[in-house]
């Protein structure tokens, strides 16, 4: 599993999010050159924008065979990016997304047994956890605040593990989905009911600060 250092993630998030608006590319480049930890990292981020690079994101998801997975990126204002829906097969799913849209990426998982219109989002970070912390099912069920907004990447391929367990949400069959190793994330932290981050719409992520 690839997890970039926290400092680098913050710098790359600036590059990836500003890339959403072409008019701000010049400002983005200047910011990167001033904030990146090395010229090489700045160059890679700029290259991701200019070349419209793509990231092959693989999620290892056990206990959710046949589940439908869709990836989104939204700041609540600009047009929403949505991937094609993919099906978990043999415990994994791979979706290719533009690298520039991985900042603020949210992942919705819909199991075949769920009867609710409410969609479960993968939690990348729970409250009171740091990047790299392990989160068990029991710990996840005690959490009341969570972020479903991933910080993003410019790597060509990334593999992440997502845990899924069947639970009841608001009295209906559903799931809890979370990263067992806390990932880099973006705000906001939203209310979760017994660790389940459920929404009836796409998560709006704070891409700019």
Secondary structure per residue as TSV (DSSP state, phi and psi in degrees):
chain	resnum	aa	ss	phi	psi
A	1	X	-	360.0	132.6
A	2	X	-	-98.7	123.7
A	3	X	-	-134.3	107.0
A	4	X	-	-67.1	152.9
A	5	X	-	-57.2	151.4
A	6	X	H	-57.8	-45.7
A	7	X	H	-60.6	-44.1
A	8	X	H	-66.5	-38.6
A	9	X	H	-59.1	-43.3
A	10	X	H	-62.5	-40.9
A	11	X	H	-66.8	-43.4
A	12	X	H	-68.2	-30.9
A	13	X	H	-61.8	-37.8
A	14	X	H	-59.0	-46.2
A	15	X	H	-64.6	-44.5
A	16	X	H	-69.5	-40.9
A	17	X	H	-73.8	-38.8
A	18	X	H	-66.2	-25.4
A	19	X	T	-64.8	-13.5
A	20	X	T	-65.4	-23.8
A	21	X	S	-120.8	112.8
A	22	X	G	-59.4	-32.9
A	23	X	G	-64.8	-17.3
A	24	X	G	-102.7	9.5
A	25	X	H	-59.5	-42.7
A	26	X	H	-61.6	-42.6
A	27	X	H	-65.8	-36.2
A	28	X	H	-61.9	-44.8
A	29	X	H	-60.8	-43.7
A	30	X	H	-62.9	-42.0
A	31	X	H	-63.5	-43.9
A	32	X	H	-60.2	-43.9
A	33	X	H	-64.8	-25.9
A	34	X	H	-87.9	-25.6
A	35	X	H	-110.3	-21.8
A	36	X	-	-63.2	150.9
A	37	X	S	-73.3	-18.5
A	38	X	S	-156.2	155.9
A	39	X	H	-57.6	-32.8
A	40	X	H	-65.3	-43.0
A	41	X	H	-66.6	-36.9
A	42	X	H	-64.5	-43.4
A	43	X	H	-62.6	-38.2
A	44	X	H	-66.6	-40.9
A	45	X	H	-65.4	-42.9
A	46	X	H	-63.4	-40.8
A	47	X	H	-60.9	-38.9
A	48	X	H	-60.4	-36.3
A	49	X	H	-76.6	-49.9
A	50	X	H	-66.6	-37.8
A	51	X	T	-92.3	-1.4
A	52	X	T	54.1	53.7
A	53	X	-	-67.6	158.6
A	54	X	E	-120.2	152.8
A	55	X	E	-118.9	127.3
A	56	X	E	-90.1	104.3
A	57	X	E	-100.9	116.7
A	58	X	E	-106.9	128.2
A	59	X	E	-109.7	122.5
A	60	X	E	-87.6	109.1
A	61	X	E	-125.8	103.6
A	62	X	T	-84.7	161.4
A	63	X	T	60.5	28.4
A	64	X	-	-146.2	37.5
A	65	X	T	-59.9	130.5
A	66	X	T	86.7	-4.5
A	67	X	-	-64.1	146.4
A	68	X	E	-96.0	129.7
A	69	X	E	-121.4	131.9
A	70	X	E	-134.0	139.1
A	71	X	E	-109.3	140.0
A	72	X	E	-132.0	156.9
A	73	X	E	-141.1	121.1
A	74	X	-	-149.5	140.6
A	75	X	-	-105.8	6.0
A	76	X	S	86.1	-5.8
A	77	X	S	-125.2	-54.7
A	78	X	S	-77.7	165.3
A	79	X	-	-54.1	141.9
A	80	X	-	-78.5	135.6
A	81	X	E	-90.0	135.4
A	82	X	E	-135.1	130.5
A	83	X	-	-80.9	170.1
A	84	X	-	-70.2	149.7
A	85	X	-	-73.4	138.0
A	86	X	E	-128.8	157.1
A	87	X	E	-109.7	134.1
A	88	X	-	-67.7	121.1
A	89	X	B	-131.2	128.8
A	90	X	T	54.5	36.3
A	91	X	T	81.5	13.4
A	92	X	E	-154.2	164.2
A	93	X	E	-146.2	139.8
A	94	X	E	-125.2	127.7
A	95	X	E	-130.5	133.0
A	96	X	E	-95.7	126.1
A	97	X	E	-129.0	155.3
A	98	X	E	-61.2	132.9
A	99	X	G	-58.0	-34.2
A	100	X	G	-69.5	-13.7
A	101	X	G	-104.1	6.2
A	102	X	-	-78.2	-20.8
A	103	X	T	-68.7	123.0
A	104	X	T	79.0	20.3
A	105	X	E	-71.7	129.6
A	106	X	E	-115.7	151.9
A	107	X	E	-125.9	121.7
A	108	X	E	-101.2	134.7
A	109	X	E	-121.1	123.8
A	110	X	E	-120.2	110.1
A	111	X	-	-78.8	155.1
A	112	X	T	-68.1	-21.6
A	113	X	T	-92.6	-6.1
A	114	X	-	-73.2	139.1
A	115	X	-	-111.7	5.7
A	116	X	-	-103.0	152.4
A	117	X	S	-79.4	-10.7
A	118	X	-	-73.0	132.6
A	119	X	E	-102.9	138.2
A	120	X	E	-88.6	130.8
A	121	X	E	-100.6	144.7
A	122	X	-	-68.6	131.6
A	123	X	B	-90.3	121.8
A	124	X	S	-89.5	-28.4
A	125	X	E	-152.3	133.0
A	126	X	E	-96.6	158.9
A	127	X	T	-59.6	149.9
A	128	X	T	64.7	25.7
A	129	X	-	-125.7	153.1
A	130	X	-	-113.0	160.3
A	131	X	T	-55.4	128.8
A	132	X	T	96.6	-13.3
A	133	X	-	-67.2	141.5
A	134	X	B	-84.0	139.4
A	135	X	-	-128.5	115.0
A	136	X	-	-83.2	168.8
A	137	X	H	-59.4	-44.0
A	138	X	H	-61.8	-42.4
A	139	X	H	-66.0	-41.9
A	140	X	H	-60.5	-37.6
A	141	X	H	-70.0	-14.8
A	142	X	T	-91.8	-5.9
A	143	X	-	-86.4	141.8
A	144	X	-	-117.8	-4.2
A	145	X	E	-135.0	140.0
A	146	X	E	-154.8	154.4
A	147	X	E	-114.2	128.7
A	148	X	-	-105.0	15.6
A	149	X	E	-105.8	111.8
A	150	X	E	-77.5	147.4
A	151	X	-	-72.8	-25.2
A	152	X	-	101.6	176.1
A	153	X	-	-159.0	162.4
A	154	X	-	-117.9	7.8
A	155	X	-	-68.7	149.2
A	156	X	S	-70.0	-28.5
A	157	X	E	-146.3	134.1
A	158	X	E	-136.4	139.0
A	159	X	E	-121.9	126.2
A	160	X	E	-126.8	151.4
A	161	X	E	-102.7	133.7
A	162	X	E	-124.7	129.1
A	163	X	E	-93.4	141.3
A	164	X	E	-133.3	134.9
A	165	X	E	-135.6	143.8
A	166	X	E	-73.2	130.7
A	167	X	E	-142.0	175.2
A	168	X	E	-107.3	131.9
A	169	X	E	-124.0	120.9
A	170	X	T	55.0	35.6
A	171	X	T	83.1	3.8
A	172	X	E	-120.4	153.5
A	173	X	E	-60.3	130.2
A	174	X	E	-155.5	-162.1
A	175	X	E	-140.3	162.1
A	176	X	E	-113.0	134.3
A	177	X	E	-131.1	127.2
A	178	X	E	-154.6	158.7
A	179	X	-	-83.4	119.8
A	180	X	S	-69.4	-17.4
A	181	X	B	-116.6	116.8
A	182	X	-	-56.5	128.5
A	183	X	-	-102.3	167.2
A	184	X	-	-65.5	140.8
A	185	X	E	-142.7	169.2
A	186	X	E	-120.6	157.8
A	187	X	S	-69.9	160.1
A	188	X	-	-95.1	162.7
A	189	X	-	-88.6	122.1
A	190	X	E	-110.8	162.3
A	191	X	E	-67.3	133.1
A	192	X	-	-122.0	141.1
A	193	X	B	-97.5	108.2
A	194	X	T	52.8	41.3
A	195	X	T	86.9	-8.1
A	196	X	B	-88.1	121.3
A	197	X	E	-99.2	92.7
A	198	X	E	-111.5	140.5
A	199	X	E	-140.1	162.6
A	200	X	S	-107.1	13.6
A	201	X	S	-152.9	-178.6
A	202	X	-	-78.0	138.1
A	203	X	-	-64.9	134.6
A	204	X	-	-96.7	119.5
A	205	X	-	-105.9	147.0
A	206	X	-	-81.1	91.7
A	207	X	T	-82.0	-12.2
A	208	X	T	-118.1	16.6
A	209	X	-	168.7	360.0
